[in-house]
Amino acid sequence: MLDWLPAPLHRALLPPAYRARHIWRRMRRTPIRGCTVVITNLTGDVLLLRHSYGPKGWLLPGGGVARGEDPEAAARREVAEELGLTLGHVEALGVLNEEISGCPVTGYLFTSVTGEFPRPDNREVIEARFFPSHSLPEPLGPVTAQRIEIWRQRGLKDV
């Protein structure tokens, strides 16, 4: 992460960088790997966040998996960087092969429980809160809704 940039400047640069990255991915169609974590608190509420860039709405924590990086390690890293949370036990729910932004994506889905409160980095993540699993906020993107449904079913059936 570009911690040396002042947070307001970092937030201002993220939207055009996000758009450029998606245009580049569409043109190249380079396969990418990502991770998503359904994090609940001790009472079962689901942690959702809003980014300073990209689609407006509530999303699950996660991000990219670097070349050679273990997907679980990437999930832990992303959650620590963006939300200041250290995850304990992490359970794998499955691997999704899908297309996002015109690129083939291998998505690793995990779940974890925390007793901590999120501390958004105020760069990529501008808000993070726990919501009762039976009363999630709108809008939820289709990718987020799909992953929450997999979590509710406790994993992919054919993985």
Sequence and secondary structure as in RCSB ss.txt:
>XXXX:A:sequence
MLDWLPAPLHRALLPPAYRARHIWRRMRRTPIRGCTVVITNLTGDVLLLRHSYGPKGWLLPGGGVARGEDPEAAA
RREVAEELGLTLGHVEALGVLNEEISGCPVTGYLFTSVTGEFPRPDNREVIEARFFPSHSLPEPLGPVTAQRIEI
WRQRGLKDV
>XXXX:A:secstr
  TTS HHHHHHHHHHHHHHHHHHHHHH   EEEEEEEEE TT  EEEEEESSSSSSBB SEEE  TT  HHHHH
HHHHHHHH     SEEEEEEEEEEETTEEEEEEEEEEE SS     SSSEEEEEEE TTS  S B HHHHHHHHH
HHTTS TT 
